[in-house]
Amino acid sequence: MASEGSEKSVVAVRPDPLHGADPLLAPGQTLGSVTEKISSIVIGKGNTTPGWIFGAFISFCLLMLLNTVITLLAIKGVGIWGINIPVAWGFAITNFVWWIGIGHAGTLISAFLLLLHQKWRTSINRFAEAMTIFAVMCAGMFPLLHMGRPWLFYYLLPYPNPMWLWPQFRSPLVWDVFAVSTYFTVSLLFWFVGLIPDMATLRDRATSRIKKLVYGIGSMGWRGSASHWARYEFASILLAGLATPLVVSVHTVVSFDFTIAIVPGWHSTIFPPYFVAGAIYSGFAMVLTLAIPLRKYYHLEKMVTERHLDIMAKVMLATGIIVAYSYVMEMFMAFYSANQYERAQFVERMTGQYAFVFWTLITFNLVLPQFLWWRKVRRHELALFLISLVINIGMWLERFVIIVVSLHHEYEPSKWFMFFPTRWDWATFAGTIGMFFLLFYLFIRFLPMISIVEMRTLVHETSETGPHTSLYPVPPEA
């Protein structure tokens, strides 16, 4: 274990060699100060602030609204929503695709960038992973609720049964079950493994017997021995290798829900890469939407620096360009293919009854993000927060246009019908937002939102003593 004296002797003063005086960690940070700052948010005195209580209360009220809607849904059925024929997929599947997309940035930051040894992920990977898990939990609800009989969800699983009733493996709904359940399981394991040494730190620093017991159970007997570190590093790399393909595969499977159909506007081979880029786009937008207020409220500017905001904005800009290219190519192929139904579908999107929604998403997803080309905008907290917020809204509108507008205007004019969401549609969506934020509030209150272990490593790598060869050289203090 590192002693208190050695902690204070290692100070982060070396600027990053590739970016001059723009480091990933503000100068002057020691091992002790980093540990104290992050752990005090969880176990320090007065950490349950009025702002936290107010936000958690509002989120809890929205969660109770969701419980009310689910109860009514079980009693009366999906007829309380605005779905109809032909728009059988309304808000439920729109919200499902949106929430799944939000979770992609967490996996990309925590797993893919770990394999690439990108150190800028260190300050944001923990709450990005938590965001992934909570978003997938929200997403997984909607296909079950959309079934109308959610208590029969086990029909989708290949469980042994004497009646030999097996799932229809040609159904995209079954594909979603396998993809989402695998994604959630691997993400949860990866998140928990990363928490083990940090919970040992909280166990050793806690003064309450209950906290010591709870964090002690979570740390699973961690002592910081060489064998523990070796197994920790091996498990992290292994789970990162398993999680990285899921960044591509999960939303590819979700895109198959649409692209295998013959509905105009859906039957397109561009959907898999289009959906993956859109998922990373919206995911990074949500990471910024969460990171900027957290950075300001908990005074984490020395750990989540302007360089972090700048890099995430650049990633968001790059994926936004891919999404813009997908929009253009999707529209070009609709006219180039000479398919009158595809052409009519895109004319309907641009000039029809949902034209306002289409042009709003174009503004939010394509026009406004172009301000990110300017460095001052990328490093301006308020501007970046507002842009990330409108991207989240724009990506939800994109999913609405793909699903609802495509279904409401198919082949036969006799089947054209408008979709009008009811108050229960909006209540379900608002309820899942409340569920997401309540889980996130509980997370930042009871678990370290930034990895203590990796931040201590970053102190060593930016200190006068020079970088170390081990990935996690310094165990948490006792």
N, C-alpha and C positions, 0 to 999 in steps of 0.2 A: 504493500500500500504506500502511496505517496504521502510523505509527511507534510505537515502544515508549512514548515519552512521551505521545503522544495517547491510547494505550490506557489508561494509568493516570489520565488526566485525566477520563475519562468514567466516572462511578460511578452505579450503579443505586440511586437514593435516592427517586425519586418514587413514592408509592403509586398504585395503580390508581384512576382517577377514579370508576369505577363501584362499587368495592368498598372504598373507604376504605383502611384499613391492612392490607389482605389482598392483597398483590401476587402476580403470577405469578412474579416473581423476587425472591429475598431481597435486602434492601438491602446495599450495600457491594460488589457485584460489578462488576468492571471487565472491559474487553475482554480483557486479558491473563489475568486469573484464570479467566474462563470457558473460554478456549482451553486454558489449561494444565490445568485440572481434567479436561476431557473427553479431551484428547489423551493425558494421562499414563496413563489407563486402558489405552490401546492400545500406546503406545510407551515408557512409563515403565519404570524399573527395578523389578524385583520384582512385576510385575503378574500373573505366573502364580502365583497364590496356592494354598495347599493346598486351600482350599474349592473353587476352580475346578477343580483337578485331580480331586478326588473326584467332583464332580458330572459332569464330562465322562467320567470312567471308568465310572460307573454307567450313563450314557446310552449309551456305546459298547457296554457289555455287552448292554443291551437291543436295540441295533441288530444285534448279532451274533445274538441270539435271533431277530430278524425275518428275517435272512438264512437261518437254519436252517429256519424255517417256510416261507419262499418256496421253498427248495430241495425240501423235502418235498412242498410243494403241487404243484410241477412234476412230481414223480415219481409221486405217488399220486393227485393230483387234489383237488377241493374236498370229497371225502368225508371228509377228516380233520376238517373243520368239523362243526358240529352241524346244518347245514341239512338239510331233508327236504322232502317234499311233505305239506302245502301251504306250509310255511315255507321257501321257496326263497331268500328274502332274510333273512339272519340278521345276525350281527355286522358283516359286511363293508359292507353298505349303511348300517347304523346308524352305523358309524364314518365312512363317507364323508360323510354328511349332517352329522354332528357337526363334523368337521374343516373342512368348507366354511363352516359357520356361524361358527366361531372366526375365520376369516380376514376376516370382514366388517368388524370394528371398525377394522382397520388401514386399509382403503380409505376408510372414513367419516372417520376422523381425518385422514389425510394428504391426501385429495383434496377431499372435500365441504367440510370445514371450512376448507381453504385458499381455496376460492372464496368462502366466507362471511367471510373475513378474521377468523377466530377465533384470537386469539393464544395461547389456552391449549393449543392443540395442539402448540406449539413444542417443549416438553420431552419429549413422549411419542410424537411421530409417527414418529421413526426406527425405534425398536424395535417399534412397532405395525406398521409396514410390513414389517419383517423377519418378524414373527410371521405376517402374512398369507401371505407367500411360502412359509414353511416349512409352514404348515398346509395350503395348497393342494397342496404336494408330497406330504404324507402322504395327503390325500384322494384325489388322482389315482391312487394305487396300488390302491385297493380295487376300483373297477369292473374294472380290468384283471385283478387276481387272481381276482375273482369270475367272470370269463369261463371259467375252467378251462383255457383255452389262451391265456395272455397273449401268446405269441409271434405270435399272429394279430391283434394289436390294430389293425394297419393296415387291416383290413377295415372299421373304423368311419370311416375317412377317405375322402373322395372323390378318391382319387388316380387318375391316368390309368392304365388297364390294358387290355390287348388282349382280355380275356375279358368286358368290359363288366359286371363285377360291381360294382354300386354299393351304398352303404350303404342300409339301410332307414330313410328319413328320418322315418317315422312312429314310430320307436323312441325312447323317452326316453333310452336309452343313448347314442344318437348326439347328441341334444340336449346331454347332459351333456358330451360330448367337445368340442363347439364352445364351450359356455359356459365350461367350466373352463379350456380352453386359452387362450381370449381373456382371461379374468380373470387368469391367471397371467402372460401375456405383458405386458399393460398394467401390472400391479402391479410386475413385475420392472423394466421400463423406468423407471417413475416412481421407484422406489427407487434405481436406479443413477444417474439424473440428479441426484437430490438429494445423492448421495454425492460427486459429482465435485469441487466446491470443497473439501469436507472432506478428501478424499484428497490434494488439493494442499497443504493445511495440514500433513497428516501427512508428506507428501513433503519439505516444507521443514524440518520439525522433526526428522525422523528422523536418527539418527547412523550407523546401519548402512547399508552400501552396498546390501545386498539389499533392505532395507525401502525405501530411496529408489527403487530400480528398480521394485519391485512397486507402490508407491503412485504412482510417476510414470506407470507404464502405466495405472493406474486413473484418474488425473486427466486423461488424454487431452490433455496439453499445456496445462492450465489455467494462465493467467498473471494472471487477475484484471483483464483489460482491460475497457473499457467495452463492447466488442462481445461479449465473453464473458458479461458479466452480462446484457446485453440478450437474448442467445440463451438463456441459462439461465432467465431469468424467463419468456420466451415458451414454452419447452419445458415448464416446470413447469405453467403455466396450461393449456396445450394437453392435456397428459397428465392433469391433474386433471379437465378437462372430459370426457375420454374415460373416465376411471375412475369418475366419479360415477354414471353410469347403471348401471354394473355392480353397484353396491351393491344395486340393486333387481332387475336382470335375472337375475343369476346364481342367486340362491336362488329366484327365481320359476320359473326353468327346472327347478331341482332339485325344487320342489314339484310340477311337472307330472308327474314320475315317478309320483306317487301319485294326484293329483286327476283324471287322465284315465282312471284305471281304475274299474271298477265294484265294487271290493272295498268292503264296508261299513267305514266309518271312514276311507276315503280319498276317496271321490267327493264332494268338497266345494269350492265356489268360494271359501271363506274361506282356503284353504291358501296362496296366494301372499303376501298381506300377513301372514298368520300366520307363515309361514316366514321372511320378511324381518325381522320384528320379533324373532323368536326368535334369528335369526342375530346381529343387532346386540346383543341381550341377552347371549348367551353370549360374543360377541366382546369386549365391554367387560369381562365377568367375567374372561376370560383376560388381558386387558391389565392389570387390577388384580392378578391372581394373579402376573404377572411383574414389574410395576412396583414393588410394595411391597417384595419382597425385594431387588431391584436398588437401590432407593432407600436401603435400610438398609445393605446390604453395601458399596456403593461410596460411601456418605456423600454422596448427591446431594439431600439435603433442601433445599438452597438453590435447586435448579433444579426439582426435582419437589416442589412445595410441597403443603401441606395443601389449598390451594385446588384444585389439580389433582385430588387424590383426591376432594374434595367434588363437583366438577363431574362426574367420571366416575361417581360413585355416583348422582348425580341422573339422568344419562342411563340408567343401568342400572335405576333405579327406574321411570322413564317407560316404557321398553320392556318392563319386567316387567309394568306395568299393562296394556299392549296385549296381551301374551301371556295374562294372566289373563282379559281380555275375550274373547280367542279361545277359551280353554278353555270359558268359560261359554256363548258363542254356539254353539260346536260341539256341546256337550251339549244345549243348548236345542233346536237345530234337529233333532237326532236324535229327540227326543220329539215336537216340534211337527209334524214332517213326517208322522207316523203311519206311517213306514216301519218295519215290524217287524224287518227285518234290521239297520238302523241302531240301533234301540233295543236290540236284543239285544247288539249289539257294545259299546255303552257300559255296559250292565248287566254284561257280562262283564268289562270293564276295572275296574269298581268293586267287583265282588263275586266275580269268578272266580279262577282259579288264579294270575293275575298281579296280583291286587289289591294286594299289598304293594308292588310296583313302582310302581303307579299312585299310591297314596297317599303314597309316598315322594317322587315327583316333585312332587306338589301341595305337600307340605311344603317342599321345597327351592326350588321356583320361585315359589311364591305366598306362603307364610306367613312364612318366615324373612326374605326381602328387605323385608318391611314395616318392619323395624327401621331401614331407611335413611331413613325419614321424620324421624328424630332427627339433628340436626346433629352431636352428639357421636359417634354411631356412624359417620357418614360420614367423620369426621376421625380416627377411632381406627384405627390401622394394623392391629392384630391382629384386631379385630372385622370390619373391612372385608375383610381377607384371607380370613378364614373364610367370610364370606358369599359372596364371589366364588368360593371353592372349591366350596361346596355348590351354587351355581348351575351351575357347570360340570358337576358330577355330575348335577344334576337335569335339565339340558338333554340330557345323554346318555341318561338314563332316558326322557325324553320321546320321543326318536327311537326308542328300543327299543319303547316302547308303541305308537307309530304303526305301526311296521313289523311287529314280531314278533307282537304281540297281535292286530292286525287280520288277519294272515294265518292265525294258528292257529285262528281262530274265524270261518269264512266262512259260506256259505249252508247247506251240507249237513252234518248231524252226522257223517256217515261220513268227512268230510274234516277233522274237528277233530283236531288233533294237537299235542302239546306240543313246544316247542323247548328243548333242553338244550345250552348251549354246552359245547364240549369244551375241554381244556387248550390246544389249538392255536388256538381262537378267542381265548382270553385272551392267549396268547403273541403273536398277531398284533397285537392292540390294544396290548399293552405295548411291543412292538417299535416301533410307530409313535410312541408317546410318547417312547421313547428316541431315535429318529431326530430328532424335533422338537427335543428339548432339546439333543442333541449339536450340531445346526446352530445353535441359539441360543447355546450356549456358545462355539462358534467365532466367531460373529458379534460377541459382546461382547468377545472377546479380540483380534480383528484389525481391527475396524471401529468407528468412534465410534457408540455407542448413542444419543447425543443429537446433534442437528444443531448443529455448531459455528457455522455461518453464521447460522442463524436465532436462536440464543441471543445472538450478538453484536448482532444487530439488536434483540433484546429489551432488551439493555443500553442501547442508544441511546434506545429509545422510553420507557424508564422512568428516564432520567437527567435531570439538571438542564438539559441542553442542549435538551431537548424532543424530540418525535417527528420523524422524518424522513419525507419523502414517498416515497422509494424503498422498494420491498419488501425488497431486500437491499442496503443502502447501503454496508456495510463489507466489503471482501474479507478473506479469511483472511490472517493475518500470514505474512510470508515466513520 
